[in-house]
């Protein structure tokens, strides 16, 4: 199945004495693609002058390489052992010229120095001295890595390549709008209304509360029934959704939603049933389905819930768990969703805001609890909204 992806070009720079390590670097890059390219929508392309340049007469050889692969690469791992390479006429070696050009362009450079043992008779002393001078110059202004075996080199490059690829991704995507958007929706099949909304919300004021002639226990039962009916009538259902406007699917999403509200007396809930009444017998018929993620209160104020999705397909919308808002006066509720996914170099933060304009409705107790006698007869109350 075809998929759209970003391609990052990885230039492997080194003299001729580390051919084995160059091959290892190519395999590490290919293994990264096997593991991550589909889920991250990123492909790494290893570049080597042997495979990505062609002969050209009348031009300095290193200039041909610079034009073909150096100036267009996104990341450069440099590998050294006992040599720095052949002078190019512009630098002490082609490898050093490549490193300097990439670094001046502001692109990441990863330098690895081998400490693998070698027969002293096989060392080119002039090359070794030039390499030593380069090391001394480099150590003062760069963080480098060393390795004592090819296995150690492979392990270090594999781990550190992932860190650098994420850095390249962040830089590449900075300033670009995320492929996701958070907004309000009226239905699971409808498009997003937008990231902000302003709606009226009822605040019910109970009047004519004449409980004369009823004992204290029975009065409390009626008041509880009135409060539960008030919550049912005044709670504002809020349905949010996240849309993937990109051209590629996103896999293995984890979403953390934080809800904050002002003033402090705003209540956010997953159900309109008052928790203290859920398990009382006469409210059994009204106990809602409490399935799905749990909404918890934060210590610093507000509420939080989290959940996982296996995927969000391109040009598709998925709704978040339904929430209810109860207010006593005008209020503003802010929603912040932090989305983690395998294909994101860092979490994507989305936000939405809801303004609720209160409108007071005075309702007699007799309208909220019209069948008080039936409460006494069957010891149960069923709401009809």
C-alpha positions in Angstrom: 0.0 0.0 0.0 1.5 3.4 -1.0 1.9 6.2 1.5 3.1 9.8 1.4 6.3 10.5 3.3 9.1 13.0 3.9 12.5 11.9 2.7 15.7 13.0 4.6 19.0 12.6 2.9 21.8 11.2 5.2 25.3 11.8 3.9 27.9 9.3 5.1 31.2 11.1 5.1 34.6 9.4 5.8 38.0 8.6 4.4 38.8 5.3 2.7 40.1 3.4 5.8 36.6 2.9 7.3 34.8 1.1 4.5 33.3 -1.4 6.9 31.9 1.3 9.1 30.4 3.0 6.0 28.6 -0.2 5.2 27.4 -0.5 8.7 26.0 3.0 8.6 24.0 2.2 5.5 22.5 -0.9 7.2 21.6 1.1 10.3 19.7 3.6 8.1 17.9 0.8 6.2 17.0 -0.8 9.5 15.6 2.5 10.7 13.4 2.6 7.6 12.2 -0.9 8.3 11.1 0.0 11.8 9.8 3.6 11.5 9.2 4.8 7.9 5.6 3.6 7.6 4.4 4.7 11.1 6.3 8.0 11.0 5.8 8.8 7.3 9.6 9.4 7.0 12.2 7.7 4.8 15.9 8.1 5.3 18.0 8.0 2.1 21.7 7.0 2.7 24.1 9.0 0.4 27.6 7.9 -0.6 29.7 9.5 -3.3 30.3 6.1 -4.8 26.6 5.5 -5.5 25.2 9.1 -5.9 27.6 10.9 -8.2 28.7 10.4 -11.8 32.0 11.3 -13.6 32.3 14.9 -14.9 35.2 16.4 -16.8 36.5 19.9 -16.2 35.2 20.3 -12.7 37.0 19.8 -9.4 36.0 16.3 -8.2 34.9 17.5 -4.7 32.8 20.3 -6.3 30.9 17.6 -8.2 30.2 15.7 -5.0 29.2 18.9 -3.2 26.7 19.9 -5.9 25.3 16.3 -6.2 24.9 15.3 -2.5 26.6 17.5 0.1 24.6 20.7 -0.4 21.3 18.8 -0.4 21.8 16.5 2.5 19.8 16.9 5.8 22.2 15.1 8.2 25.9 14.0 8.1 27.5 11.2 10.1 31.3 11.5 9.8 33.5 8.5 10.6 37.3 8.6 11.1 40.0 6.0 12.1 43.6 6.8 11.1 43.2 9.1 8.1 41.5 12.4 7.2 41.6 11.8 3.4 43.0 13.4 0.2 43.3 17.2 -0.1 40.8 18.7 -2.4 42.4 22.1 -3.2 40.0 23.8 -0.9 40.3 21.8 2.3 42.7 19.2 3.8 40.3 16.4 2.6 37.0 15.8 0.9 35.6 14.5 4.1 36.6 17.7 6.0 35.2 19.9 3.2 31.9 18.1 3.4 31.7 18.4 7.1 32.5 22.1 7.0 29.9 22.8 4.3 27.2 21.0 6.1 28.0 22.6 9.4 28.0 26.1 7.9 24.6 25.4 6.4 23.3 24.8 10.0 22.6 21.1 9.5 23.4 18.4 12.1 26.8 16.7 12.0 27.6 13.6 14.0 31.3 12.7 14.3 32.6 9.3 15.3 36.3 8.5 15.9 37.4 4.9 15.9 39.7 3.5 18.7 40.0 0.1 17.0 43.6 -1.2 17.2 45.8 -1.2 14.1 49.3 -2.4 13.2 51.5 0.6 13.6 53.4 -0.3 10.4 50.1 0.3 8.5 49.6 3.8 9.7 50.4 6.8 7.4 52.1 9.1 9.9 51.3 12.3 7.9 47.6 11.3 7.8 47.6 10.5 11.5 49.1 13.9 12.4 46.5 15.7 10.3 43.8 13.7 11.9 45.2 14.4 15.4 45.1 18.2 14.5 41.5 17.9 13.4 40.5 16.1 16.6 42.1 18.8 18.8 40.3 21.5 16.8 37.0 19.7 16.9 37.0 18.7 20.6 36.8 22.3 21.7 33.6 23.1 19.8 31.8 19.9 19.2 30.4 16.8 21.1 31.9 13.8 19.4 31.6 10.0 19.9 34.2 7.2 20.0 33.9 3.4 19.5 36.2 0.5 20.2 34.5 -2.1 17.9 32.2 -2.2 14.9 29.5 -3.6 17.1 29.8 -0.6 19.4 29.7 1.8 16.5 26.5 0.2 15.1 24.8 0.3 18.5 25.7 4.0 19.1 24.8 5.1 15.6 21.4 3.3 15.7 20.5 5.0 19.0 21.8 8.4 18.2 20.5 8.5 14.6 17.0 8.3 16.1 17.7 11.4 18.3 19.0 13.4 15.3 16.2 12.4 13.0 13.7 13.7 15.5 15.7 16.9 15.7 15.6 17.2 11.9 11.8 16.5 11.9 11.2 19.2 14.5 13.2 21.7 12.5 11.5 20.7 9.3 8.0 21.0 10.6 8.5 24.1 12.7 6.2 26.9 11.6 3.9 24.5 9.8 0.4 24.0 11.0 -0.1 20.5 12.6 -2.2 18.1 10.5 -4.6 17.8 13.4 -7.3 20.3 14.6 -9.6 20.3 17.6 -13.1 21.6 17.4 -16.7 21.3 18.4 -19.1 19.2 16.5 -22.9 18.6 16.8 -22.8 15.0 15.6 -20.3 12.2 15.1 -20.9 12.4 11.3 -20.8 16.2 11.0 -17.7 18.3 10.2 -16.1 20.5 12.9 -17.9 23.7 13.8 -14.7 25.3 14.8 -12.3 25.7 17.8 -14.4 28.2 19.6 -18.2 28.5 20.2 -20.6 30.7 22.2 -23.9 29.2 23.3 -26.6 29.9 25.9 -26.9 27.7 29.0 -29.9 27.4 31.3 -29.4 28.1 35.1 -32.5 26.7 36.8 -33.7 28.4 40.0 -36.2 26.3 42.0 -39.1 28.3 43.4 -42.2 27.6 45.5 -40.4 25.0 47.6 -43.2 24.3 50.0 -42.4 21.1 51.9 -44.8 21.7 54.8 -46.0 18.6 56.5 -43.2 16.3 55.3 -40.6 14.9 57.7 -36.9 15.8 57.3 -36.0 12.5 55.5 -38.7 12.8 53.0 -37.9 16.5 52.4 -34.3 15.6 51.6 -35.5 12.9 49.2 -37.6 15.4 47.3 -34.8 18.0 47.2 -32.4 15.3 45.9 -34.9 14.5 43.2 -35.3 18.2 42.3 -31.5 18.6 42.1 -31.1 15.6 39.8 -33.8 16.8 37.5 -32.3 20.3 37.5 -28.9 18.8 36.4 -30.6 16.9 33.7 -32.4 20.0 32.3 -29.5 22.4 32.6 -26.4 20.3 31.8 -24.8 21.4 28.5 -23.5 18.4 26.4 -20.2 19.2 24.8 -18.9 17.0 21.9 -15.4 17.7 20.7 -13.6 16.0 17.8 -10.1 15.8 16.3 -9.7 15.9 12.6 -6.7 14.7 10.6 -6.5 17.1 7.6 -3.3 15.5 6.3 -2.9 13.0 3.5 -1.5 10.2 5.7 -3.0 8.2 8.5 -1.7 8.5 12.1 -1.2 5.4 14.1 -1.2 4.7 17.9 -2.5 8.0 19.2 -2.5 8.8 22.9 -4.6 11.9 23.9 -4.4 13.8 27.2 -7.3 16.3 27.6 -7.2 19.0 30.2 -10.3 21.1 30.9 -10.2 24.4 32.9 -13.0 26.7 33.6 -13.8 30.1 35.1 -15.4 30.9 37.4 -14.5 28.3 39.9 -18.1 27.0 40.5 -18.3 25.6 36.9 -18.7 21.8 37.0 -17.4 19.5 34.2 -18.7 15.9 34.3 -19.0 12.7 32.2 -22.5 12.2 33.5 -25.4 14.4 34.6 -26.2 12.0 37.5 -25.0 13.4 40.7 -22.3 11.0 42.0 -23.7 11.0 45.6 -27.1 9.9 44.3 -26.0 7.3 41.7 -26.3 4.4 44.1 -29.4 5.4 46.0 -32.2 2.9 45.1 -34.7 5.5 43.9 -32.3 6.8 41.2 -31.4 3.4 39.8 -33.5 3.9 36.7 -31.5 7.1 35.8 -28.0 5.8 36.4 -26.2 6.4 33.1 -23.7 4.3 31.2 -20.4 5.4 32.8 -18.2 3.5 30.3 -15.2 5.1 28.7 -12.3 7.1 30.1 -12.7 8.5 33.6 -12.7 12.3 34.2 -10.5 13.2 37.2 -10.0 16.4 39.1 -6.6 18.0 39.0 -5.0 19.2 42.2 -4.4 22.7 40.7 -8.0 23.0 39.4 -9.7 21.7 36.3 -10.2 18.2 35.1 -8.3 15.6 33.0 -9.0 12.5 31.0 -6.9 10.4 28.7 -7.6 7.8 26.1 -6.0 5.9 23.2 -6.9 5.5 19.5 -5.4 2.9 17.3 -5.5 5.2 14.2 -6.9 8.4 12.7 -7.2 8.0 9.0 -6.5 10.9 6.6 -9.3 13.4 6.1 -11.2 11.8 8.9 -12.7 13.0 12.2 -13.0 11.2 15.5 -15.1 12.4 18.4 -13.8 12.6 22.0 -15.7 11.3 25.0 -18.9 13.3 25.7 -18.7 15.9 28.5 -21.3 17.9 30.3 -20.9 21.5 31.6 -23.0 22.9 34.5 -22.8 26.6 35.3 -24.3 29.0 37.8 -23.3 32.2 35.9 -21.6 33.2 32.7 -18.6 31.0 32.2 -15.7 30.2 29.9 -14.3 26.6 29.5 -11.0 25.9 27.8 -10.0 22.5 26.4 -6.4 21.5 25.7 -5.6 18.2 24.0 -2.0 17.0 23.9 -1.7 14.3 21.2 1.2 11.8 21.1 1.7 9.5 18.1 4.4 7.3 16.7 4.8 9.6 13.7 5.2 12.8 15.7 8.7 14.0 16.7 7.0 15.8 19.6 3.5 16.0 20.9 0.9 18.2 19.2 -1.0 20.5 21.4 -4.5 21.5 20.3 -7.0 23.9 22.0 -10.6 24.9 21.9 -12.7 27.4 24.0 -16.4 27.4 24.9 -18.2 30.5 26.1 -21.5 29.9 28.0 -24.0 32.7 28.5 -26.3 32.0 31.4 -30.0 32.5 31.3 -31.9 32.0 34.5 -35.1 30.0 34.4 -37.4 30.0 37.5 -39.1 26.6 37.8 -41.6 25.7 40.6 -40.7 22.6 42.6 -44.0 21.1 41.6 -42.9 21.1 37.9 -39.6 19.5 38.6 -41.0 16.8 40.9 -44.7 16.6 39.8 -45.3 13.0 41.1 -44.1 13.3 44.7 -46.7 10.7 45.9 -45.3 8.1 43.5 -41.9 8.6 45.0 -43.4 7.4 48.3 -45.3 4.6 46.8 -42.6 2.9 44.7 -39.5 4.3 46.4 -38.1 5.0 43.0 -38.0 8.0 40.7 -37.7 7.8 36.9 -37.0 11.0 35.1 -38.6 11.9 31.8 -36.8 14.8 30.0 
